[in-house]
Each structure stands twice: as C-alpha cells, then as structure tokens.
Amino acid sequence: MSAPDPDQQKAAALEAILDAWDKALGQGVEPEMLASAAIYAALADMVEMYGQEPVADMCAELPARVRAGEFTLRAGT
C-alpha cells in the first residue's frame, strides 16, 4: 500500500481544522482566542518534532510570507 499523497493529507488536515474551528465558533469561542490557541498548539508540536532553532527560523520567514498573501484565504483582506 502506498503512502497517502502529501497534498491530500494537507487538504484533509486543513478541512479537519476548519471543521473544529467552526464548531468552536459555534460554542462561542472568540476567533482571536482560537487563532492564538491554534498557533500555540502548532508551534509547540513543531518544536517537539524539529527543535527550537528550525522552528524559530521558519517563524522568521513568516512576515514575508504573510505579506506575499500566502495565508490570505479571502480576496480583498
């Protein structure tokens, strides 16, 4: 059996996270709190897997990636 396609895995992971996000919003959790918790959880998991320095290096690249629109899901934002 072959390994799942990475693009399919990313799409499935994003769908699962967005479903959980919508559920939390429906329970009254503020979007800012969700975002903060999601970023914390992701970074903590990445530090555990890769170590502090590689994750810090990746985070140093985030401003340029944000400005380039990599994280913009809706047009005009």
PyMOL commands that set and color helices and strands:
alter all, ss='L'
color gray80, all
select helices_A, chain A and resi 6-26+31-50+52-60+62-67
alter helices_A, ss='H'
color red, helices_A
deselect
rebuild
show_as cartoon
